[in-house]
Amino acid sequence: MARLLFFGALGDAMGRERALALPDGVATADALIAYLCASDPVFADAFRRTKVKLAVNESIVDPEAPIGDGDEIAFLPPFSGG
């Protein structure tokens, strides 16, 4: 199972944390986003409204980065403040 962490508007919409067994074919960050958007209209709506970076195991990654069961995947909106 992958551990999904949601922050900002995505956390408000999705809850702060979910466990997910990654389906076959979901092996990159982009594929995970596409899967979540297709399977959850709340996520799709929130994701469209927020530019998000992803971190896998506490490292910011490109959308093509590989992911797997056992990874911690964080969805990070833009941060502001001081």
RATABEL-V976358 format. One record per pair of residues at least 6 apart in sequence whose C-alpha atoms are under 7 Angstrom apart, sorted by the first residue. I is the first residue (numbers start at 1). GAP is how many residues later the second one is. D is the distance in Angstrom with one decimal. If there is no record, write none. Layout:
i->I gap->GAP d->D
i->I gap->GAP d->D
This chain:
i->1 gap->18 d->6.1
i->1 gap->19 d->5.2
i->1 gap->20 d->4.3
i->1 gap->21 d->6.7
i->1 gap->68 d->4.6
i->1 gap->69 d->5.3
i->2 gap->17 d->5.7
i->2 gap->18 d->5.2
i->2 gap->19 d->6.1
i->2 gap->20 d->6.8
i->2 gap->66 d->6.8
i->2 gap->67 d->4.6
i->2 gap->68 d->4.8
i->2 gap->69 d->5.0
i->2 gap->70 d->5.9
i->3 gap->15 d->6.0
i->3 gap->16 d->4.7
i->3 gap->17 d->6.5
i->3 gap->68 d->6.3
i->3 gap->69 d->4.7
i->3 gap->70 d->6.1
i->4 gap->13 d->5.5
i->4 gap->14 d->5.1
i->4 gap->15 d->6.0
i->4 gap->68 d->6.0
i->4 gap->69 d->4.9
i->4 gap->70 d->5.8
i->5 gap->11 d->5.7
i->5 gap->12 d->4.6
i->5 gap->13 d->6.7
i->5 gap->68 d->6.1
i->5 gap->69 d->4.5
i->5 gap->70 d->6.2
i->6 gap->9 d->6.8
i->6 gap->10 d->4.9
i->6 gap->11 d->6.1
i->6 gap->68 d->6.0
i->6 gap->69 d->5.1
i->6 gap->70 d->7.0
i->7 gap->9 d->6.5
i->7 gap->68 d->6.2
i->7 gap->69 d->5.8
i->7 gap->70 d->6.7
i->8 gap->69 d->6.1
i->9 gap->37 d->6.7
i->10 gap->36 d->5.8
i->10 gap->37 d->6.9
i->13 gap->29 d->6.5
i->13 gap->30 d->6.9
i->13 gap->33 d->6.7
i->14 gap->29 d->6.5
i->21 gap->48 d->6.5
i->22 gap->47 d->6.2
i->26 gap->6 d->5.6
i->27 gap->39 d->5.6
i->27 gap->40 d->5.2
i->27 gap->41 d->6.2
i->28 gap->35 d->7.0
i->28 gap->36 d->5.5
i->28 gap->37 d->5.3
i->28 gap->38 d->4.3
i->28 gap->39 d->5.2
i->29 gap->34 d->5.0
i->29 gap->35 d->5.9
i->29 gap->36 d->5.8
i->29 gap->37 d->6.5
i->29 gap->38 d->6.3
i->30 gap->33 d->5.0
i->30 gap->34 d->6.0
i->36 gap->7 d->6.6
i->37 gap->6 d->5.7
i->37 gap->7 d->4.2
i->50 gap->27 d->6.5
i->51 gap->26 d->6.0
i->51 gap->27 d->6.9
i->52 gap->23 d->6.2
i->52 gap->24 d->5.3
i->52 gap->25 d->4.5
i->52 gap->26 d->6.8
i->53 gap->22 d->6.0
i->53 gap->23 d->5.0
i->53 gap->24 d->6.3
i->54 gap->6 d->5.7
i->54 gap->7 d->5.9
i->54 gap->19 d->6.8
i->54 gap->20 d->5.6
i->54 gap->21 d->4.9
i->54 gap->22 d->5.9
i->55 gap->6 d->5.6
i->55 gap->18 d->5.7
i->55 gap->19 d->5.0
i->55 gap->20 d->6.7
i->56 gap->15 d->6.5
i->56 gap->16 d->5.6
i->56 gap->17 d->4.6
i->56 gap->18 d->6.5
i->57 gap->14 d->6.0
i->57 gap->15 d->5.0
i->57 gap->16 d->6.4
